[in-house]
Amino acid sequence: MDDHSARGNLAYTPLPQLLLRIWEKKRTGLLRLQKEDTARILSFSRGDLALTDISFPAEEFQAKLIEAEILSGEEVEATRAYALEKNVSLMRGLIECEMLSPQRTWEFLASFWLESLYPLFDWPDGEYAFDSAGELSGQHILMTVASLEFILQGIRRMGNSSLIEASLPAESESLQVLSPGYAGLLRLASYEKYVLNLLRHSPRLQDLYAQSHLGKKETQKVIFSLVQLGLAGFRQPRNAFKPASESSSGEAEKIWSDFNDKCSSIYKYISKEIGPVALNVLEKALDEVKPRLSSLLQSLELRTDGRIELRPVSFLSLNFSNPESRKAIIQVLNEILVAEVLAVKKTLGDDHEAALIRNLEKIGDQG
């Protein structure tokens, strides 16, 4: 996601992953979601979800106050008439007419707003477009909600188990626990911490599902949450790219060669199943990864044979002498491979994903 706009489909980038990306890059702007005839717009201020008085759905909020029996229809109508007469907002009208206290007004406002957004997490697809903007004027912001907490709560309320299952690796695959810098900001529930700890001891999903006291369906929801929030990820194949203690141009050349051999193998595998459209599938996977890459790697291009080119700089010119830089570059390559493997899984299914991973493990020898 660049500084101006980004477009895509939730079928390739689930909403939790998209929201996490916006938060990580501290974006300010509007996220537009469109699925058939349904459209929603979410505002963000420095990465966090924001409700503004400009986008506040006053009519729906009035109806909700009546439906929840918080106020009677007569009370709401009296408040609305007062707000129109005084040319003030509905919230101010509720408080000045002493219908609700400021605290209760904002509590009901937050509850109504967030509950209206949680169903978006169950969308299996839908176009999205993020448009960056300047700083939102503070006078228009009614409240902000930490995006990490919103993501966590949204996944907890998900009911689309087929979407969750389709987004997870095959049961024969393994995951590993990750520790991003923001992990301490996430307030996991006790049962979520239990699954996270279980994953440390039983990384193979088939074993984890069998052992979990939550049952398979609820365990999958927690695993989905951990993966989407970056607390768990693919366990690297035994010959995945690993930083060595020393670097050399020969090592960098071999890493790039092995990486492209894997990319080519992925393309050959999927193209045998779906033909020329395979390039489109892999291009979308690469496009989804690009926003998370540094500016030097934004020029990655997919060739017609499935290999990847880096222009105008050469991969060998990247900084391999610095351990941290080298580690970050290698992590990018692995992330691209994971994205392409996931694209194969979504297109062809779990069995093909497992077969493809077995093929990739035979390429190169970095372990």
Salt bridges, closest charged atoms under 4 A:
ASP3 OD1 - ARG27 NH1 3.18
ASP53 OD1 - HIS140 ND1 3.04
GLU67 OE2 - LYS64 NZ 3.78
GLU77 OE2 - ARG80 NH2 2.87
GLU96 OE2 - ARG92 NE 2.73
GLU115 OE2 - ARG157 NE 3.64
ASP131 OD2 - ARG32 NE 3.35
GLU135 OE1 - ARG46 NE 3.17
GLU149 OE1 - ARG187 NE 3.61
GLU171 OE2 - LYS216 NZ 2.40
GLU192 OE1 - ARG156 NH2 2.77
ASP207 OD1 - ARG204 NH1 3.23
GLU251 OE2 - ARG326 NH2 3.31
ASP258 OD2 - LYS254 NZ 2.79
ASP261 OD1 - ARG307 NH2 3.00
GLU288 OE1 - ARG21 NH1 3.89
ASP305 OD2 - ARG303 NH2 2.76
ASP305 OD2 - ARG307 NE 3.78
GLU309 OE2 - ARG303 NH1 3.78
GLU309 OE1 - ARG311 NH2 2.83
GLU335 OE2 - ARG292 NE 2.48
ASP350 OD1 - LYS345 NZ 2.52
GLU361 OE1 - ARG238 NH1 3.38
